[in-house]
Amino acid sequence: MENYPGPKKQNNKIRKSIFVVSIVSIYSSLLSTTNIKSFMHEFLEINNNWWYKKYHKNLKKRYWTFTIALSLFLQRDGGKIVETGCQRHKDDWGGGCSTTIFGDFCKHYNKQLVTIDNNPENLEVAKNETKEFADHIKYIFSESVEYLKRNSGFIDLLYLDSMDCKENPVDDNTEPQTHALNEFKAVEGKLHDESIVLIDDNLFANGGKTKLLKEYLIQKGWTMLMDYKQSLWIKK
Ligand SMILES: C[S@@+](CC[C@H](N)C(=O)[O-])C[C@H]1O[C@@H](n2cnc3c(N)ncnc32)[C@H](O)[C@@H]1O
């Protein structure tokens, strides 16, 4: 009898449960009937979602640029991500592990990733590391510019991270810089008003992979959203 809370306390508990259930159902029905899609609260809740918990620590400086790019991609109902340069080592967080994180994201939200690489061994590593997301990934063995020229269909998120770029300020990066520019030009006609472009290896003292492409994007009227370890651009 000592532990019995009494009828008043019991009624309060029941009222509280009814309140919580009502709030949850009102919230869910609001999400399903308004423009805010039910999955978006995960990205809007900034640091309390599966994506943050799984990747924030490892992605370090790339976390926010990847997050904003993918958040926009969801808001804009994007379907296809294309990346040049796949993940080439297990747990290569220094390189970005892009195939893993994009693959996981695509599985989670039922989207598609196309990853292009001209090194079959690297592509094999990427395949092994992303087995669980493989239904959502197309692995393309090809030189990137060649494939991008042939590729048909619109691209909603373009991620450029293929030819290696040296970090030493005295090193000449003209080749990777020209390559990134050529990759963009190869798909320029397949980008639409709501496409998003993300480029890795930005802000190196020698200009990084992004140098020439950034100049070109400005000329073409694109808007830079973030300029950090990666450079993030939108058309509108
Ligand atoms: C910096 S790594 C990519 C890192 C990866 N995005 C990540 O986040 O882990 C560069 C990759 O681009 C590939 N690559 C270099 N030049 C290329 C080209 N012209 N066409 C396609 N892939 C290329 C390399 O084989 C390598 O696997």
The ligand as an ORCA input file, in Angstrom:
! r2SCAN-3c Opt
* xyz 0 1
  C      41.172     12.483    -53.559
  S      40.677     10.893    -54.098
  C      38.954     10.928    -53.850
  C      38.616     10.901    -52.411
  C      37.153     10.613    -52.122
  N      36.270     11.568    -52.753
  C      36.903     10.573    -50.644
  O      36.140     11.412    -50.133
  O      37.428      9.673    -49.966
  C      40.838     11.059    -55.808
  C      40.338      9.897    -56.657
  O      40.164     10.396    -57.990
  C      40.594      9.426    -58.909
  N      40.995     10.141    -60.154
  C      42.102     10.888    -60.392
  N      42.078     11.397    -61.621
  C      40.922     10.976    -62.190
  C      40.311     11.165    -63.463
  N      40.886     11.928    -64.407
  N      39.120     10.580    -63.696
  C      38.502      9.837    -62.755
  N      39.034      9.618    -61.531
  C      40.227     10.185    -61.252
  C      41.730      8.699    -58.218
  O      41.882      7.405    -58.756
  C      41.284      8.710    -56.761
  O      40.618      7.521    -56.439
*
